[in-house]
Every structure is written in structure tokens, then in C-alpha cells.
Amino acid sequence: VHLVESGGGLVQPGGSLRLSCASSGFTFSNYYMRWYRQAPGKERELVASIGSAGVSEAYADSVKGRFTISRDNGKSTVYLQMNSLKPEDTAVYYCNAQGFDSWGQGTQVTVSS
């Protein structure tokens, strides 16, 4: 299982970013995919998940209404559209395939003025 996250960066409060996670080494279309984040000094937390067919989305309360998870099974890629970003969204963001304890290098998101 190989996961490569990208799309992070520095953005001002209220701004937007779109994260991508390119996956390989497994049959992507068969698995739920998840986005997690880990802020300095805090445990990794689940942000969003999406079912194998692109439905059954779920979100943490802290991001509900601001973040949208989606996937392209043809490209084995999962996305996280993040809008109305807040300083408390600052973290390293990781994707994960349900059932696999494999993680990419993550992508840093920093929300600051």
C-alpha cells in the first residue's frame, strides 16, 4: 500500500485548499478511504471518510459544513476540499485506506494570517 498526500500549504483564515491522496498497491475502489490530521502535541484525529462507491460520507463535527471528501476510483485518488479554513485546522493531513495500517508522509496545512 502506497499513499502520497499533496496540496497542503500556508493559507489565510477563511481561505481554501484542496488536498489529494494518490493511492497504489491495493484495489482502491474496494475500500473506504479516510482523511486524518495531527496537530502538534495532539493525537491523530479522523476528519472525514467516504465509502468505496463515493457515497456514505462522514465528517468530524469540527469540519462539518466546511470540508468535503470525494474520490475518483479511476485515478485511485481521494480528495479533501477544505473551505473557510480556521487556525485550528493547522495540522499534518494524512489519508488512509480502511483496514490497512499504512500511512503516507502527510501534507502540512497551516492556517495563519
N, C-alpha and C positions, 0 to 999 in steps of 0.2 A: 504494500500500500504506500503510495507516494502522494503527498498533498503539498501544494505550493500556493500560499496565500500572497496576494498582491493588492495594491490600490490604496494602502494607507498613506498618511501624510499629516501635515500640520494644517489645521483649518480653524477659522474663527468661530466663536459661538454663533449658532444659527445656520451654519454652513452645512454642506452635504459632501458625502464621499460614497463611492461605490467600491466595495471590496469584491474580489474574485478569488476563487479557490479552484485551481486546476487539479484534477484527480486522475490517478492511474493505478494499475496493479490489481484492480478488482472490477466487478461488473457494477459500475456506478449506478445504473438505472434500477438496480435491485435494492438499494439501500436508502434509508433515511439519512439525511445529512444535517449537520448541526453547526452552528457558529457559537463559539465560546469567546470570552475575553478574560484577561487577567490584568488587573491594575497593580501597581507597585504595592507590596505589602499585603495584598489581598489574595484570597483563593480564586481559582478559576471558576467562572460562573457561566451557566448556559444562557445564551442570548436569544437564539431562535433555532427552530428546527423545521424541516419540511419533509413530507412524505416522498416515497420513491417516484410517484407519478406526478409530483409537483403540486399536490394539494395537501391538506392536513397541516397547515402552517400553525406554529405556536410561538409565542413570544414571552419573554420576561416582562413583568409589569413595568419595569423601568424604561423599556424601549417601545412598548406597545403604542401604535399610532404614529411612530416616528421612523421605525425601521421596517424594511420589507425584505424577506428572504425569497429567493427564486432559484430555479435551476434550469440548465439546458442539458438534457440527457445525451443529446447528440454530440455535445462538446465535453461531456463529463466534468462540468463546471457548475459550481454553486456560487450564488452572488448574495451580497448583503447591501442593499441600498439604505444609506443612513442619512436621514434628513433632520433638520432642527437640532443639530448636534449641541451637546452641552459639555462643559468642562469635565463633568463626572463620567462622560463616555470615554475619557482618555484611558487607554489600555492597549495591550497587545492582543490582537484578534486572531483566533485560530479556527480552522474548520476541522471537522471530524466526521468520519463515517460510523454510524451506529454499529456496534459490535466489534470494532477494531480499536485497539489501543495504540493508534499511530497518529502522530502529530507532525505538522509542518513546522517551519521556523517562525510562523506568525507574521503579522504585519502591524506595525506600530501606528496607532491613531492618537494624535494629540490635538485636543481642542483647547485653544488658548487665544486670547487677544494680545 
